[in-house]
Amino acid sequence: MRRLDELEVEHLLFSDTVARLATIDSHGYPHVTPIWFLCVDGVFHLTSYVGRPHLDRIVRNPRVGLVIDVEAALRPDGERPNKQVRVIGDATVSPDRGGVWTARIRTKYVDAATCAADNVARERALITVVPRTITAVASI
């Protein structure tokens, strides 16, 4: 295992790779939710429809984890090399007023024409994750 260099981390964080958000339920069990994200100035921003269970879990316990990872194609030796950024941090939930963050995040994953045509009128909440630690590694 090796550490990712700064350029590799930037490439992974700015790609259209889906993050996995880990939250803890009231019984202490983890739940993992695939979710789009945007990293701005070292802070992770995600949005979700209001009323989703992971939002309630964050309000009860703001300690979360995020993983952003990719795997390469299968090699002849049977390995699938991977790169990953793992985040442990504290999250807050607030209204995504006017859908500002939702729009910013969507442009990372969906082309502008599709974004303009989509109806994103459903109320969404903003999840802001401030990292305590970030680990960025590759399997080879």
C-alpha positions in Angstrom: 0.0 0.0 0.0 1.2 3.5 -0.8 0.0 7.0 -0.1 -1.6 8.9 -3.0 0.2 12.0 -4.1 -1.6 15.4 -4.2 -2.4 15.2 -7.9 -4.0 11.7 -7.5 -6.1 12.9 -4.5 -7.3 15.9 -6.5 -8.1 13.7 -9.5 -10.2 11.4 -7.4 -12.0 14.1 -5.5 -12.9 16.1 -8.7 -13.9 13.0 -10.7 -17.6 11.9 -11.0 -17.0 9.1 -8.6 -19.8 8.5 -6.1 -18.9 8.7 -2.4 -20.2 6.4 0.3 -21.4 8.1 3.4 -21.3 6.0 6.6 -23.6 6.9 9.5 -24.4 5.2 12.8 -27.9 4.3 13.9 -29.3 4.5 17.4 -28.3 0.9 18.1 -24.7 1.6 17.1 -24.8 -0.1 13.7 -23.3 1.5 10.6 -25.3 2.3 7.5 -23.6 3.2 4.2 -25.3 5.5 1.6 -24.0 6.1 -1.9 -24.1 9.9 -2.5 -22.8 12.6 -4.8 -20.4 15.1 -3.3 -18.4 18.2 -3.9 -15.2 19.0 -2.0 -14.5 22.8 -1.6 -11.6 24.1 0.4 -11.2 20.8 2.2 -14.8 20.5 3.3 -17.2 18.0 1.8 -20.7 19.0 0.7 -23.5 16.6 -0.1 -27.2 17.0 -0.5 -30.1 14.6 0.1 -33.9 14.7 0.0 -35.4 15.9 3.2 -36.7 13.0 5.4 -34.1 10.4 4.4 -33.0 8.2 7.3 -29.3 9.1 7.0 -30.1 12.7 7.8 -31.8 11.7 11.1 -28.8 9.6 11.9 -26.4 12.5 11.4 -28.5 14.8 13.6 -28.4 12.2 16.3 -24.7 11.4 15.9 -22.6 13.8 13.7 -19.6 11.5 13.5 -19.5 10.2 9.9 -17.2 8.5 7.4 -16.8 9.0 3.7 -15.1 6.8 1.2 -14.3 7.8 -2.4 -12.7 4.9 -4.3 -12.0 3.6 -7.7 -10.7 0.2 -9.0 -8.8 -0.4 -12.1 -9.6 -3.3 -14.5 -8.7 -6.8 -13.6 -5.0 -7.5 -14.3 -3.6 -10.8 -15.5 -2.3 -11.5 -12.0 -5.9 -11.4 -10.6 -5.5 -8.0 -8.9 -7.7 -5.0 -9.3 -5.6 -2.1 -8.1 -7.6 0.6 -6.2 -7.2 4.2 -5.1 -9.2 5.6 -2.2 -9.8 8.7 -0.1 -11.2 7.9 3.4 -12.6 10.7 5.5 -13.5 10.7 9.2 -15.3 13.8 10.2 -18.1 15.7 11.8 -21.3 16.5 9.8 -24.0 19.0 10.1 -27.4 19.1 8.3 -29.0 22.3 7.2 -31.5 23.4 4.5 -30.1 23.6 1.0 -31.8 27.0 0.5 -32.7 27.6 -3.2 -31.0 24.3 -4.1 -27.7 26.1 -4.4 -25.5 23.2 -3.3 -27.6 20.6 -5.1 -27.1 22.5 -8.4 -23.3 22.8 -7.8 -23.0 19.1 -7.0 -25.1 18.1 -10.0 -22.9 19.9 -12.4 -20.1 17.6 -11.3 -22.0 14.5 -12.3 -24.5 15.5 -15.0 -23.9 17.7 -18.1 -25.2 21.2 -18.1 -28.0 20.6 -20.6 -29.4 17.8 -18.5 -29.1 19.8 -15.3 -31.1 22.7 -16.9 -33.8 20.3 -18.0 -34.1 18.4 -14.7 -36.7 19.3 -12.1 -34.9 19.5 -8.8 -37.8 21.1 -7.0 -38.0 18.6 -4.1 -36.7 20.0 -0.9 -33.2 18.9 -0.1 -30.9 19.2 2.9 -27.2 20.1 2.8 -24.8 17.8 4.6 -21.5 19.4 5.4 -18.6 17.2 6.5 -15.6 18.8 8.1 -12.8 16.2 8.1 -10.9 15.3 11.3 -8.7 12.9 9.3 -8.2 12.2 5.6 -6.4 9.0 4.5 -5.5 8.7 0.8 -4.0 5.4 -0.3 -3.6 3.1 -3.3 -3.2 -0.7 -3.2 -0.1 -0.5 -5.4 
